């Protein structure tokens, strides 16, 4: 395949780049957040004790995401950066986490206000705190929180550079779509979740086994 069609993950494995990736399914908004109110259907006909147990279960889900992120940082402590694709609402953004440098870079093409994903930023901070308690190295022990860098200014693009910019955007979209199709949807993929609806529902069989009809090198 041409270079611009290879997924970044595959490239990092081949080149030995100092990059690690987390499983986007395990850190998406629905993995750690369930919004309920007192009259929610999930609480209907439950006793006060049952409601308390249910809410405690939801908190444990959030803790599971925090622990996963912390152990990812520790496991890949030899890497310079950890790439964290994050899905919330109908949108994907990308966090570049530098555990030893204590920095998070936010790449968001839609330029959302930070409050839209503040809950996950807090999770990253809690996870990094746990990473430190487990012995993870940081360059500045006196700093308590991760430094967050976002809201990147748009560069001024000359008129004659518009074709290059369009090609770059198409290549990035192609790369991202290929990563989702090959490494998440496909049953042989690195990040395929064997317990998800995608993996178990017969109607998705053609999607998760697409390589049978479209063999690729």
Buried (B, 14 or more C-beta within 10 A) or exposed (E): EEEEEBBBBBEBEEEEEEBBBBBBBBBBBEBBBBEEEEEEEEBEEEEEEEBEEBEEEBEEBBBEBBEBBBBBBBEBBEBBBBBBBBBBEEBBBBBBBBBBBBBBBBEBEEEBEEEBBEEBBEBBBBBBBBBBEEEBEBEEEEEEEBEBEBEEEEEEEEEEEEEEEEEEEEBEEBBBEBBBBBBBBBBEBBBBBEEEEBBEEEEBEEEBEBBEEEEEE
